[in-house]
Amino acid sequence: MTFRPLEKHRIKSIGWLRAAVLGANDGIVSTASLVVGVASAHVSHSNILLTGVAGLVSGAMSMASGEYVSVSSQADTEQAALAEETVELKADTQGEHQELTAIYMHRGLDYPLAKQVADKLMAHDALGAHARDELGISELSIAHPLQAALASACSFSVGAALPLAVTAFVPETWLIGSVVSVALVSLAILGGLAASAGAAKIFPSVLRVTLWSALALAVTSIVGTLFGAV
């Protein structure tokens, strides 16, 4: 019998894609908002640039550490669940078999077929079958803390570099408008690329990220203006 090759779905990249998109989006929004807020307070150009650099470094480290801790907690939970399932399989193999059979019956298989599927899968890889179908842990969802931390830090830095570059090279007179324009255009492109990579609808993603980012920039500009007035 000839089998079709396994199809490659974009959902397999959802782990690193989520971290990368979140990092880049946060880098652009955070740094642009920081620059716009400080510029609205009418401080010197060198101080605005220094603030942006500090925001890039601190933001990248914060994203990396936060992502690492969060994903590590997820990984610890997954490992604990797998260890518990391993003990249960050794202590009550028949009960775990019945549990797996019931899961397949709940999904629509009749008892003979559900039992046969459970037999085959447990004979091949009992822990893998229970991890996937009982615990919801698979190769697609398994946590990788270091990968997520590095992706977040790098993508944040890349995102933050865009408004920072504008701050470095654009005259102070045009600074706020230039930073806002570059930030919103970059975020719209990023939202479109993320939606395209995940095979989702592009327009809702672009609209969502642009509107919320514009709100963040507007709020920080107002705050900076108020402090500048004082």
N, C-alpha and C positions, 0 to 999 in steps of 0.2 A: 504494500500500500504506500502511495506517495503522499507525504504531508506537506502542507503549505508552510513556508518559513514563518517564524513568529513576526507579527507586525510590530513596528516601532511606534509607540504613541508618545506624544509630547508631554503627557502627564508624568513621564519618568523623570523629567527635568524640573518638576515643580519645586523640589526642595531647594536646590541652589538658585533657581529662578526667583523664588520668593525672597530669599535673603539678599540677592543682588539688587532686585528692584527696590526693596525696602531701603537698603543702604544708599543707593544712588538718589532715590527720591528724598530721603531724609537729609542727605548731604546738600542737595540743591536748596531745599526749602529752608533748612536750618541756617546755612551760611548766608543765603540771600536775605533772609529775614533779619539776621544779625547785622549784616552790612547796612541794610535799609534803615533799620531801627537806629543804629548809631549815627548814620549819615543824617538822618532826620533831626538829630539833636545838635547838628552843626558843629561837630568836632573836626579836628584836622584830618587831612587825607591820610597821613601816616598812621594816625591812631585807628582810623577805620580799617586800614590794611592789616595792622597788627591784630586787631580784634578778629578779623576774618581768618587769619592764620591760626590764632589760638582756638577759634571755633572749629576749624578743620581737624587739628590735632586732637583736641579733647573729644570732639564728636566721634572721630574714628575709633579712638580707644574705648569710648563708652559703648558704641555699637558692638564692637568686638567682644568686650567683656560681658555685656548684657546678653548677646546672642549665645555666647559660649555657655554661660550659666543656665540659660533657659533650655537650650537643646541638651545640655548635659543632664539636667533634671529629667527631661523626657527620656533620654537614653537609660538613665538609672531605673526609671519606672518600667521601661520595656524589659530590661535585664531581670529585674525582680519578678516581673510577671512570667517570664520564660523559665526562671528558676523554679518558681512555684508550680508551673505547669509540668516541668520535668519530674518533680516529686510526685505529683498527682498521677502521672502516667505510670510511674513505677509502682505506686501503692495500689492503684485501682485501674488497671488497663481496660477491663471490661466496662466499667462505668464511664470512662473517658470515650470508649468506642460508642457506647449508647448516646452519649452527649453529642458526639460528632454526627451520628446518624440523625438525631433529632434536629440538629441545625440544618442539615440538607433537606429533611422533610419540611421544615418551616419555610424553606426557599422554594418548595414546589415539587420535590421529587416524592414518588411513592415509596413505601417502606422497603420493598425488596431492592430497588435501585439505590436508595439512600444508604442502605446497609452495605451494598456491594461497593459503592464509591468510598465509604468509610473504611471498608476492609482494604481496598487497594491503596488508598492514601496513607493509612496508618502502617501498612506493611512497607511502603516506600520511605516515608519520613513522617513518623507520628508527631513529633514536636513541631515540624514545619506546618503540618496540616492544622494542628490546633492553634498555632501562632497566627496563621493566616485567617482561618475561618471562625475561631472562637475569640481570639484576642484582637484581631484586626491589625496584626503586625506583619508587614511584608517588606520585600526589598525596596519597594517604592516609597515606603513611609518611614523606614528605619532612620533614626536620628544620627547625624554626624556632626558633633559639636565643633571640632576644629575647622572642618570645611565651612560650616555656617559662619563661624567667627571671622575667618579670613575673607570670605566673600562679602560679609557686611562691612568690614573695615576698608577693604579695597574699593568697593563700590561707593561707600560714603566719601572716601577721599577723592575719587574721580568726579562724583557729583559736586562736591564742595569746591573743587578746583575751577569749575566753570564761573560761578559768580566772583570767585576770588581773582581770576584772571581779568575779568571786567573791571574789578576794583583797582587792580594794579595799573591798567593801561588807559582807562577812560578818565578824562578830566572831571574834577569834582562837580562842575556845573551840570554835567549830564549823568552823573553817577547813579542817582536813584532810578531814573527812568531806564537807563541802560541795564542795570542789574535786574530790575523787575521784568523787562522785556526778554532778556536772555534766559532768566529763570523760568518764566512761563512757557516760552517756546521749547526750552529743553525738557521741561516736565511733560509737555504735550507729546513731544517726540518719544520720550521714555515710556509714557503710558501707552502710546500706539505700538511701540516695539514689544512691550510686555504682553499686550493683548494678542499681538500677532504670533509671538512665540508660544503662547498658550492656546492658540487657535480660538480665542474669544473675540467678541465683537469689539471693534476698535473705538468707535465713536463714544460709547458710554464710558470707556476707560479714560479716554482723553478728556472728556468733559468733567468727569469726577475729579481727576487729579488737578486739572487746571483751576476749577472753582475753589477747591479747598486750599490750594496753594495761594491763590490770589487773596483769599480771606486771611491767611496767616501773614502774608506780606503787608496787607492793609492794617491789621491790628498792630504789628510791630512798628510800622511807620507812625501810627497815631501815638503810641506810647513814647517813641523817640522824640516826636515833636513836642509832647507835653513836658518831658524832662528838659528838652532844649529850651523851652520857653521859661522854665524855672531857672 
